[in-house]
Structure formats: C-alpha cells, structure tokens
Amino acid sequence: MMMMMMMMMMMMMMMMMMMMMMMMMMMMMMMMMLVVVVVVVMMMMMVVLQHTLTGHSGKVLAAKFLSDPNHIVSGSHDRTLKLWDVRTSACMSCQSSSLVIQLRLV
C-alpha cells in the first residue's frame, strides 16, 4: 500500500513538472512572437521614416496621414499647420495662427 502511494506521488510530481515545462514552453513561444512583432514594427517604422519633411521652425507636435496616403498634415509649436506631399517631400500649403493650434488625432 505504501509503495502504491509513493508511486502515485511520484506520478503526480512528474505530471506537475510536465505541466510546468509546457507552461515555460508556451511563455517562450509568446516571447518569441513578441520579438517578431517588435521586429516587424521596427521594420515598418524604418520604411515610414525614410524621408524627412523639413520646414517647421518649432517642434512638431502632431502629424497624420490624410485619407489620401500621399498627403500628411503636421502641426508645430511654431503655430503652423503644413500640408505635405509624401511623394515629393514638398510643403503644399502652410497655415499659421496666432492661437495655439491643437490637432486631434483620431
């Protein structure tokens, strides 16, 4: 009887160890997936950040693609809004204001 109890305890311990190993493997797989996601996002950012749009005299506070992916609007601490053509990197329009400009990015 004692021998059977010991065997059952050993089996339970082995099952617990196997479950722990499975959990560790799942955690490792999740970490690897996270690394892949981070790498993909970084690669996408590198593609997006290939061109610099220069023209604001103050710190850029917000920028957003318009519904047309070839145009970006940006707002700066210099109190200007600029409309950019992504293909040519040219500023197409500049609007200034004496009021503080706030852009709401949706």
matplotlib code that plots the C-alpha trace (Angstrom):
import matplotlib.pyplot as plt

x = [0.0, 2.8, 4.6, 1.5, 1.1, 4.7, 4.3, 1.2, 3.0, 5.9, 3.5, 1.8, 5.1, 6.1, 2.8, 3.3, 6.8, 5.5, 2.8, 5.4, 7.6, 4.6, 3.9, 7.5, 7.4, 4.3, 5.8, 8.9, 6.7, 4.8, 8.1, 9.3, 6.1, 6.5, 10.1, 8.8, 6.1, 8.6, 11.0, 8.2, 7.0, 10.6, 11.0, 7.7, 8.9, 12.2, 10.2, 7.9, 10.8, 12.9, 12.1, 12.3, 9.9, 11.7, 10.1, 8.7, 10.7, 9.4, 9.0, 6.4, 3.6, 1.5, 1.4, -1.2, -1.8, -4.9, -7.4, -5.2, -2.0, 0.1, -0.5, 0.4, -0.7, 1.6, 1.2, 4.1, 5.0, 5.6, 1.8, 1.7, -0.2, 1.6, 0.2, 2.9, 3.1, 4.8, 6.0, 7.9, 8.5, 7.3, 5.1, 2.0, 0.3, 1.1, -1.5, -0.4, -2.4, -1.9, -3.9, -2.4, -3.1, -4.3, -4.6, -7.0, -5.7, -8.4]
y = [0.0, 2.4, 1.6, 2.5, 5.8, 6.6, 5.7, 7.9, 10.8, 10.4, 10.3, 13.5, 15.2, 14.2, 15.5, 18.8, 19.0, 18.3, 21.0, 23.5, 22.6, 23.1, 26.5, 27.5, 26.5, 28.5, 31.5, 31.2, 30.9, 34.0, 35.9, 34.8, 36.0, 39.4, 39.7, 39.0, 41.7, 44.2, 43.5, 43.8, 47.1, 48.4, 47.5, 49.2, 52.3, 52.3, 52.2, 55.1, 57.1, 57.0, 60.7, 63.7, 66.6, 69.8, 73.2, 73.8, 76.2, 74.7, 71.2, 69.1, 68.3, 66.1, 64.6, 62.4, 60.9, 62.2, 59.9, 60.1, 58.3, 60.7, 63.6, 64.4, 67.3, 68.4, 70.8, 72.5, 74.5, 77.4, 77.6, 76.4, 73.7, 72.3, 70.0, 67.8, 65.8, 62.5, 61.6, 64.9, 65.8, 69.3, 71.5, 72.2, 74.6, 76.4, 78.0, 80.0, 81.1, 83.4, 80.9, 77.8, 75.0, 71.7, 68.7, 65.9, 62.7, 60.2]
z = [0.0, 0.9, -2.3, -4.4, -2.6, -3.3, -6.9, -7.2, -5.6, -8.0, -10.9, -9.6, -9.3, -12.8, -14.2, -12.4, -13.8, -17.3, -16.9, -15.7, -18.7, -21.0, -19.4, -19.8, -23.5, -24.0, -22.4, -24.6, -27.7, -26.6, -26.1, -29.5, -31.0, -29.2, -30.6, -34.1, -33.7, -32.4, -35.3, -37.8, -36.3, -36.3, -40.0, -40.8, -39.0, -40.9, -44.2, -43.0, -41.7, -44.9, -45.7, -43.5, -44.1, -43.1, -42.8, -39.4, -37.2, -34.0, -32.5, -34.4, -32.0, -34.3, -37.8, -39.5, -42.9, -44.6, -46.2, -49.2, -48.2, -50.3, -48.0, -44.4, -42.3, -39.4, -36.6, -34.9, -31.8, -34.3, -34.6, -38.2, -40.0, -43.0, -45.8, -47.2, -50.4, -49.4, -52.9, -53.4, -49.7, -50.6, -48.4, -50.4, -48.0, -44.8, -42.4, -39.4, -36.4, -33.5, -31.4, -30.0, -32.5, -31.2, -33.5, -32.6, -34.0, -34.4]

ax = plt.figure().add_subplot(projection="3d")
ax.plot(x, y, z, "-o")
ax.set_aspect("equal")
plt.show()
